[in-house]
């Protein structure tokens, strides 16, 4: 996938490009910042693993790992579409999207998702699924606007640090045609 230049709503220039193993430290920092913020996440900072583990995961990733990189080189967003294994389910993918808290609400999630879905369609993926916290209304609106539908809801599936329970929403998008 060739890099693409875009501009966010606040006129911030970004580049969308495929992740490389050398991006491991930046992806780890993005994940840490998202976990510290807490909104939309299901993992805690102490569960993200090491920079080395992140680097190895990128190097061996079965699908698209799209990054949004700011002009200063900081990774502002990460989107993964993992092609499922074994072969009998390899026509399906699992999407995961994370945007740095400071870059949320600027159109970055939409730009990344639209680019990734175009890749998925070209790669022959018949369907993409994702899991999201029910309290993340902004994400749900984005996913609905690009063709995802709610498949089911796992009630009280996520337990927050304060003990509150949040539903997990499973969404799916079928490839066009």
Buried (B, 14 or more C-beta within 10 A) or exposed (E): BEEEEBEBEEEBEBBBBBBEEEBBEBBBBBBEBBBEEEEBBBEEEEEBEEBEEBBBBBEEBEBBBBBBBBEEEBBBBBBBBBBBEEEEEBBBBBBEBBBBBEBBEBBBBBBBBBBBBEBBBEBEBEBBBBBBBBBBEEBBEBBEEBBBEBEEEEEEBBEEEEEEEBBBBBBBBEBEE
